[in-house]
Amino acid sequence: MPYESDSLRDTSPLLSIVVAAYNIEGYIEEALESLLSQPHIDAIKIIVVDDGSRDETYAAARAIVERDRGVHIELLQQANAGLSAARNTGLAAVRTPYVGFLDGDDIYLNGFTEAVMPLLAERKWDLVEYNVRIIDDDGRELEQIELVEQGERGGYPMNRETLQQFADKFHSFAWARVYRTDLFDAAPFPVGRHYEDAAVVPSTYLRASTIYRIATPLIGYRRRFGSITQLASLRDVRDLRANGQEALARCEGNEMDDFWLTVFDKTFRRACFVCARVNRASFKEASETLEAMAVDHRETRERIAGRGGREVVALAPFDLNVRADRSIHFLKGLVKKVLRRRLDHHQRERRPGTSNQLSG
């Protein structure tokens, strides 16, 4: 898509990127430089929120701010309150028509601004979504997450079909999209909850009127040892239940029930996956939480039927599947121990002066 250069010469930034950072001293500089090295950086405001880091994350970010002379980056600091709180703090500081999110250990790939900024300059797209490259500690590609099928690039109205396509895939990562800022309420991310993206992103789709899809990876998601997404806990299962309850509460016996029931179904499947991976001490309570989710679903079916709505299919039996998955998971763990496969448990050390060398 060719640039309309005049549309990107407005003295006011068009896009803010909220960067949540906590104890990632070895990554934050690379994350920020992956944006600063992009074309059209003058149309972007970077808002970094240090969430009470105990290492040198703040100092590393400050070094980049000083190198940039404060032109593009606003650096905020708060007491540790979690990812949701950090994003809410950053979002409250946004003054641009569009906003995106970047976790401080991830990076934007080359070509991000070239693909996205001309679309934002048109002011006609409420959401722009793109594919994801999963990378390792050194930036090597591990795999890709396909939000947008190859050859699908283009703009679409946010109709029932488009909404259902999102719900069916349910890649609800906040950082895999750019949003019109007014799609968000004040402080939308639930503080203290894991899987907070899945609690927020579906509502932004309902509020949007248009979406533009790009079938290219534009962000590098870092898969590293010890991140929230690689751990499984009873808290995760409970937080997923909270997300599921909120989705079911939106079912009102109307045409949008399919959307919210699909969101619940994807959430429930994730809860089953996580339940199979919690430790032995937590498994009983995690299983009881799954049973409670099934009750939530049954009560919603009864409520919808009472309002004259269509019949909702009951959840399929899940207990045996969870236990089978759990057995396979722990068997794999034993095999890895026998073969002495080891993960690197060490946080990457700070690498001052790094630059983004990845191609988009």
C-alpha positions as CSV (number, residue, x, y, z in Angstrom):
1,M,0.0,0.0,0.0
2,P,1.7,3.3,-1.1
3,Y,2.2,6.1,1.4
4,E,0.2,9.2,1.3
5,S,3.0,11.1,2.9
6,D,1.2,14.3,3.6
7,S,-1.4,12.5,5.8
8,L,1.5,11.4,8.1
9,R,3.0,14.8,8.5
10,D,0.6,16.0,11.1
11,T,2.4,17.6,14.1
12,S,0.2,15.6,16.5
13,P,1.1,11.9,17.0
14,L,-1.5,9.5,15.5
15,L,-0.7,6.3,17.6
16,S,0.3,5.7,21.2
17,I,2.0,2.4,22.2
18,V,1.6,1.5,25.8
19,V,4.5,-0.6,27.0
20,A,4.1,-2.4,30.3
21,A,7.4,-3.3,31.9
22,Y,8.2,-5.3,35.0
23,N,11.6,-6.9,35.8
24,I,12.7,-7.1,32.1
25,E,16.0,-5.2,32.2
26,G,17.4,-7.5,29.5
27,Y,14.6,-6.9,27.1
28,I,13.2,-3.4,27.4
29,E,15.8,-1.6,25.4
30,E,15.3,-3.9,22.5
31,A,11.5,-3.5,22.7
32,L,11.8,0.3,22.6
33,E,14.4,0.3,19.8
34,S,12.1,-1.9,17.7
35,L,9.8,1.0,17.6
36,L,12.3,3.9,17.5
37,S,14.0,2.3,14.5
38,Q,10.7,2.2,12.4
39,P,9.9,4.8,9.7
40,H,7.3,7.4,10.7
41,I,8.2,7.2,14.4
42,D,7.3,10.9,14.6
43,A,3.7,9.9,14.3
44,I,4.0,7.6,17.4
45,K,4.0,8.3,21.1
46,I,5.5,5.6,23.3
47,I,4.2,5.4,26.9
48,V,6.3,3.1,29.1
49,V,4.9,2.2,32.5
50,D,7.4,0.6,34.8
51,D,5.3,-1.5,37.2
52,G,7.6,-1.2,40.3
53,S,10.4,-3.3,38.8
54,R,13.0,-4.5,41.3
55,D,15.8,-4.7,38.8
56,E,17.3,-2.2,36.3
57,T,14.3,-2.0,34.0
58,Y,13.5,1.6,34.8
59,A,17.2,2.6,34.4
60,A,17.4,0.8,31.1
61,A,14.2,2.5,29.8
62,R,15.5,5.8,31.1
63,A,18.7,5.3,29.1
64,I,16.7,5.0,25.9
65,V,14.6,8.1,26.8
66,E,17.8,10.1,27.3
67,R,19.2,8.8,24.0
68,D,15.9,9.8,22.3
69,R,16.0,13.1,24.2
70,G,12.4,12.6,25.4
71,V,11.0,13.2,21.9
72,H,9.0,10.1,21.5
73,I,8.9,8.4,24.9
74,E,7.0,9.2,28.1
75,L,8.3,7.1,31.0
76,L,6.0,6.5,34.0
77,Q,6.6,4.6,37.2
78,Q,4.2,3.1,39.7
79,A,4.2,0.7,42.6
80,N,3.9,-2.9,41.5
81,A,0.2,-3.6,40.8
82,G,0.4,-6.1,37.8
83,L,0.1,-6.0,34.0
84,S,-3.6,-4.8,34.0
85,A,-2.9,-1.9,36.3
86,A,0.2,-0.9,34.2
87,R,-1.8,-0.9,31.0
88,N,-4.6,1.1,32.6
89,T,-2.1,3.7,33.8
90,G,-0.6,3.9,30.3
91,L,-4.0,4.0,28.6
92,A,-5.0,6.9,30.9
93,A,-2.1,8.9,29.5
94,V,-3.0,8.3,25.8
95,R,-4.0,11.4,23.9
96,T,-3.9,10.0,20.4
97,P,-6.8,8.7,18.3
98,Y,-5.2,5.2,18.2
99,V,-3.5,3.0,20.7
100,G,-1.6,-0.3,20.8
101,F,0.0,-2.4,23.5
102,L,3.4,-4.0,23.7
103,D,4.7,-6.1,26.5
104,G,8.2,-4.9,27.4
105,D,9.9,-8.2,26.5
106,D,8.3,-8.3,23.0
107,I,9.2,-6.4,19.9
108,Y,7.6,-4.9,16.8
109,L,9.0,-6.3,13.5
110,N,10.4,-4.3,10.7
111,G,7.5,-3.1,8.5
112,F,5.1,-2.5,11.4
113,T,4.7,1.2,10.8
114,E,4.8,0.9,7.0
115,A,1.9,-1.5,7.1
116,V,-0.2,0.2,9.9
117,M,0.4,3.9,9.9
118,P,-1.1,4.7,6.4
119,L,-4.3,2.9,7.5
120,L,-4.6,4.9,10.7
121,A,-4.0,8.1,8.7
122,E,-7.2,7.3,6.8
123,R,-9.2,7.5,10.1
124,K,-11.7,4.9,8.8
125,W,-10.6,1.8,10.6
126,D,-11.5,1.1,14.2
127,L,-9.3,-2.0,14.5
128,V,-6.2,-3.1,12.6
129,E,-5.2,-6.7,13.4
130,Y,-2.1,-8.6,12.2
131,N,-0.3,-11.9,12.6
132,V,2.2,-12.8,15.3
133,R,5.7,-14.3,15.2
134,I,6.7,-16.3,18.3
135,I,10.4,-15.8,19.0
136,D,12.9,-17.2,21.4
137,D,15.3,-15.3,23.7
138,D,17.6,-14.4,20.8
139,G,14.8,-13.4,18.4
140,R,14.7,-16.6,16.3
141,E,11.3,-17.6,15.0
142,L,9.7,-20.6,16.7
143,E,6.3,-20.5,15.0
144,Q,3.6,-18.1,14.0
145,I,0.1,-17.3,15.2
146,E,-2.3,-16.7,12.4
147,L,-5.0,-14.2,13.3
148,V,-5.4,-13.4,9.6
149,E,-5.4,-16.1,6.9
150,Q,-2.9,-15.6,4.1
151,G,-4.4,-13.6,1.2
152,E,-7.1,-12.1,3.4
153,R,-5.7,-8.6,3.7
154,G,-8.3,-5.8,3.5
155,G,-11.0,-3.9,5.3
156,Y,-14.3,-5.2,6.4
157,P,-17.4,-4.0,8.2
158,M,-17.7,-5.4,11.8
159,N,-20.8,-7.4,11.2
160,R,-22.0,-10.6,12.7
161,E,-19.9,-12.8,10.4
162,T,-16.8,-10.8,11.2
163,L,-17.5,-11.0,14.9
164,Q,-18.0,-14.7,14.8
165,Q,-14.8,-15.2,12.9
166,F,-13.0,-13.5,15.8
167,A,-14.8,-15.6,18.4
168,D,-14.1,-18.8,16.5
169,K,-10.4,-18.2,16.5
170,F,-10.3,-16.3,19.7
171,H,-6.7,-15.0,19.5
172,S,-7.5,-12.3,22.1
173,F,-4.0,-10.9,22.6
174,A,-4.2,-7.2,23.3
175,W,-0.9,-6.6,21.5
176,A,-1.9,-8.2,18.2
177,R,-4.0,-5.2,17.2
178,V,-4.1,-1.4,17.1
179,Y,-7.4,0.1,18.3
180,R,-9.3,3.4,18.0
181,T,-8.7,4.7,21.5
182,D,-12.3,5.4,22.3
183,L,-13.2,1.7,22.0
184,F,-11.9,1.4,25.6
185,D,-13.6,2.4,28.8
186,A,-11.5,4.1,31.6
187,A,-9.3,1.4,33.2
188,P,-10.7,-1.5,31.2
189,F,-8.2,-4.2,32.2
190,P,-9.3,-6.1,35.3
191,V,-6.6,-5.5,37.9
192,G,-5.1,-8.6,39.5
193,R,-6.6,-11.0,36.9
194,H,-4.6,-13.3,34.6
195,Y,-6.0,-13.7,31.0
196,E,-7.0,-10.1,31.2
197,D,-6.8,-9.7,27.4
198,A,-9.6,-12.2,27.0
199,A,-11.8,-10.1,29.4
200,V,-11.3,-6.9,27.4
201,V,-10.7,-7.5,23.7
202,P,-14.1,-9.1,22.8
203,S,-15.9,-5.9,23.9
204,T,-13.7,-3.8,21.7
205,Y,-14.8,-5.8,18.7
206,L,-18.5,-5.2,19.6
207,R,-17.9,-1.5,19.8
208,A,-16.0,-1.3,16.5
209,S,-17.7,-0.6,13.2
210,T,-14.8,-1.5,10.9
211,I,-11.7,-3.7,10.9
212,Y,-8.6,-4.0,8.6
213,R,-6.7,-7.3,8.5
214,I,-3.1,-7.7,7.6
215,A,-1.9,-11.3,6.9
216,T,1.7,-10.5,7.9
217,P,3.5,-11.0,11.3
218,L,4.1,-7.5,12.6
219,I,4.9,-8.3,16.2
220,G,7.4,-10.7,17.8
221,Y,6.0,-12.4,20.9
222,R,8.8,-13.6,23.2
223,R,8.4,-17.1,24.6
224,R,10.7,-17.3,27.6
225,F,10.9,-19.4,30.7
226,G,8.8,-18.4,33.7
227,S,6.4,-16.1,31.9
228,I,2.7,-16.1,33.1
229,T,1.6,-17.9,30.0
230,Q,3.9,-20.9,30.7
231,L,2.7,-21.5,34.2
232,A,-0.5,-23.0,35.3
233,S,-2.2,-22.3,38.7
234,L,-5.4,-22.5,40.5
235,R,-5.7,-18.7,40.2
236,D,-5.6,-19.0,36.4
237,V,-8.5,-21.4,36.4
238,R,-10.5,-19.1,38.7
239,D,-9.7,-16.1,36.6
240,L,-10.8,-17.9,33.5
241,R,-14.1,-18.7,35.3
242,A,-14.5,-15.0,36.0
243,N,-14.0,-14.3,32.3
244,G,-16.5,-17.0,31.4
245,Q,-19.1,-15.6,33.8
246,E,-18.8,-12.1,32.3
247,A,-19.3,-13.6,28.8
248,L,-22.4,-15.6,29.9
249,A,-23.8,-12.5,31.6
250,R,-23.9,-10.8,28.1
251,C,-26.2,-13.5,26.8
252,E,-29.7,-12.0,26.6
253,G,-31.6,-14.3,24.3
254,N,-30.7,-12.2,21.2
255,E,-28.6,-12.5,18.0
256,M,-25.4,-11.8,19.9
257,D,-25.7,-14.9,22.0
258,D,-23.7,-17.0,19.5
259,F,-20.8,-14.6,19.9
260,W,-20.7,-14.7,23.7
261,L,-21.4,-18.4,23.9
262,T,-18.4,-19.0,21.6
263,V,-16.3,-16.8,23.8
264,F,-17.3,-18.8,26.8
265,D,-16.6,-22.1,25.0
266,K,-13.1,-21.0,24.1
267,T,-12.6,-19.8,27.7
268,F,-13.8,-23.1,29.1
269,R,-11.5,-25.0,26.8
270,R,-8.6,-23.0,28.0
271,A,-9.6,-23.6,31.6
272,C,-9.6,-27.3,30.9
273,F,-6.1,-27.1,29.4
274,V,-4.8,-25.1,32.4
275,C,-6.6,-27.4,34.9
276,A,-4.7,-30.4,33.5
277,R,-1.4,-28.7,34.2
278,V,-1.8,-27.4,37.8
279,N,0.1,-29.0,40.6
280,R,-1.2,-32.0,42.5
281,A,-2.2,-29.9,45.5
282,S,-4.4,-27.6,43.4
283,F,-6.0,-30.1,41.0
284,K,-9.1,-30.9,43.2
285,E,-10.0,-27.2,43.5
286,A,-9.2,-26.6,39.9
287,S,-11.5,-29.4,38.9
288,E,-14.3,-28.1,41.1
289,T,-13.9,-24.7,39.4
290,L,-14.4,-26.4,36.0
291,E,-17.6,-28.0,37.4
292,A,-18.7,-24.6,38.6
293,M,-18.2,-23.2,35.0
294,A,-20.4,-26.0,33.7
295,V,-23.1,-25.0,36.2
296,D,-22.7,-21.4,35.0
297,H,-23.3,-22.6,31.4
298,R,-26.3,-24.7,32.3
299,E,-27.9,-21.9,34.2
300,T,-27.4,-19.6,31.3
301,R,-29.0,-22.1,28.9
302,E,-32.0,-22.2,31.2
303,R,-32.2,-18.4,31.4
304,I,-32.1,-18.0,27.7
305,A,-34.7,-20.7,27.2
306,G,-36.9,-19.0,29.7
307,R,-36.8,-15.8,27.6
308,G,-37.9,-17.7,24.5
309,G,-34.5,-17.9,23.0
310,R,-33.1,-20.7,20.9
311,E,-31.9,-23.9,22.5
312,V,-28.2,-23.9,23.6
313,V,-26.3,-27.1,23.3
314,A,-25.0,-28.4,26.6
315,L,-21.2,-28.8,27.3
316,A,-19.8,-32.1,26.3
317,P,-18.4,-34.3,29.2
318,F,-14.9,-33.0,30.0
319,D,-13.6,-34.7,33.2
320,L,-12.1,-37.7,31.5
321,N,-10.5,-35.6,28.8
322,V,-8.9,-33.3,31.4
323,R,-7.5,-36.3,33.3
324,A,-6.2,-37.9,30.1
325,D,-4.6,-34.6,29.1
326,R,-3.1,-34.3,32.6
327,S,-1.6,-37.8,32.4
328,I,0.0,-37.1,29.0
329,H,1.3,-33.8,30.2
330,F,3.1,-35.3,33.2
331,L,4.3,-38.2,31.2
332,K,6.0,-35.8,28.9
333,G,7.5,-34.1,31.9
334,L,9.0,-37.3,33.1
335,V,10.5,-38.1,29.7
336,K,12.1,-34.7,29.6
337,K,13.6,-35.4,33.1
338,V,15.0,-38.8,32.0
339,L,16.5,-37.2,28.9
340,R,17.8,-34.3,31.0
341,R,16.4,-31.6,28.8
342,R,16.9,-28.4,30.6
343,L,15.4,-25.0,30.2
344,D,17.4,-21.8,30.8
345,H,16.0,-20.5,34.1
346,H,18.1,-17.4,34.0
347,Q,16.7,-13.9,33.2
348,R,18.5,-12.5,30.2
349,E,21.0,-9.9,31.3
350,R,20.8,-6.3,30.1
351,R,22.2,-5.8,26.7
352,P,22.8,-2.1,26.3
353,G,22.9,-0.7,22.8
354,T,20.9,-3.5,21.2
355,S,19.0,-2.8,18.0
356,N,16.2,-4.6,16.2
357,Q,17.7,-6.7,13.4
358,L,14.6,-8.7,12.6
359,S,12.9,-8.4,9.3
360,G,9.1,-8.2,9.2
